Amino acid sequence: MRYDMRKEIWITVLTIIIIMVSHSGMKVYAANIYIPDPNFKAFLVVNYDASGDGEIQETEAQAVIGTMDTPGHWATPGNIADLSGIEAFINLTGLTCDQEQLTSLDISSNTSLTQLLCNNNQLTSLDVSANTSLTKLWLYKNQLKSLDVSANVSLTDLHCGYNQLTSLDISNNSGLDHLTVYDNNLNSLDLSANLNLIFLSCGQNQLSSLDVSANPNLIQLFCHFNQLVDIPDVTLCSSLENFNCSYNYFGDDDCLLITAIKAMGLNTFEYNPQEDGSILNCSIAAIDFNADCIHDIALFSPGNHKWYIKDQSTPTYGTTDCLPVPGDY
């Protein structure tokens, strides 16, 4: 009986307190979020402290919908070293934290994110496996040694240049249309699953080969400063406008394909100089055009789609639109 009376008393007291609070106009807030970095907290209070109490409550964090952009920018680097507390902003769809001082970032609770831009920081790793809605992921100029995007099947734009990646698996990212992996340590890059790719920058790596036969929609291709020994065949890329594959290891056996690429009429096509600074000259090539065991000079005229050879009596040989094409025919 004594226990029941105590229970009834507590219920009565709580009821009275609730009534008093409701009639007095007092506001009851959710718990404050722990934000250890004073610079990050100051930024949040200025922008998201709806109550004006100098703290960020869970309800205030959950009310933030859209993109959060921290102070760091190219002209004015930020001074935020820790984004702890960001996990409470569960309705964020975009987060830009460029040019801060971050060495780690936990966004496992921010599952609504569709865009993450965290460039120019000091991240050594990043787990994005919970962020399956991401379409844009920019992480250039960090210190990443690995990056797993296998769970990010909605990605269309991935920029992870200027890191330390030794491999990158994008076989699950069939929707990718922009990929930048410039200045890493990649020795291979499989693009066979990326049919929609229109922009590829993979220069300054250690690629010894590059197959773009599965990427006919490419418009821009930059693969300079690698270890390519064969020029990538881009003749199936009918929309290609700009192609830079200079500073590699091409030789005379690449001249046939180089000439065919020249005939595509690209806005820019750069295949020289080679890695050692030498110039590959494909302007005139000696070949055995008519299989008589004597080398001839052969040219292809894209203007009328005709071949011309040195011992041919045609008066149009050597016109300005003729292109030399090497090969043993």
Secondary structure, DSSP 8 states (H G I E B T S, - for coil): -HHHHHHHHHHHHHHHHHHHHHHHT------B-----HHHHHHHHHHH-SS-SSS-BHHHHHT--EEEE-S--SSS-------TTGGG-TTEEEEE-TTS--S----TT-TT-SEEE--SS--S----TT-TT-SEEE--SS--S----TT-TT--EEE--SS--S----TT-TT--EEE--SS--S----TT-TT--EEE--SS--S----TT-TT-SEEE--SS--SS----TT-TT--EEE--SS---GGGHHHHHHHHTT--SEEE--S-TTS-----SS-EE-TTSSSS-EEEEEETTTTEEEETT---TTTT-TT-EE-----
